[in-house]
Amino acid sequence: MLARRCANACEVFMTITPKQMRAARRLLGWSQDHLAGLLGVSDAAISAFERSARSGSGVGDGARALFERAGVEFDASGEDVRLSARGGNC
């Protein structure tokens, strides 16, 4: 999985995978259209990302940050997602 350093050198950000995006949307009950509206992209962009076999796009980066604010946690393996016990603030 790709990782990149954020402005803060101590913080590592991992990109979301298409599988994680689909799972996180299902956990939150969000449609592709709803997620696209929140991110300011087309629903076609969300659909294309979810169909792709690779991660690493602005759509994926923005979606992960949004999902995390909504209370979704991503495990270190890059496979599983779950709702945080503390909830989200989105």
Phi, psi and omega in degrees: 000143180284139175228146177220152180280134175276181179304322175277115186297343180274350186254127178250134181245127178255137182286146178285149175262161176303320179298318179294323179298314179299316182294317180295319177300317180297317179303321183270352181073028182264137174278167174300319181297318179297312179299318179301317179297320179293326181271347182074033177234173179281155175295334176296325178293320177295313180301316180296318179298314182293334178277341184286159180263003183231159176253180175100065174215165176301325178298313180295319180297314180295321180295317181299314179299318179295314178299319180296321176294332179276358176103013177270135176250142179248130181282163185293336181287343182083011182252311190261153172228153178206161175279137179290144177294334182272353178077181181242178179230037182243000000 
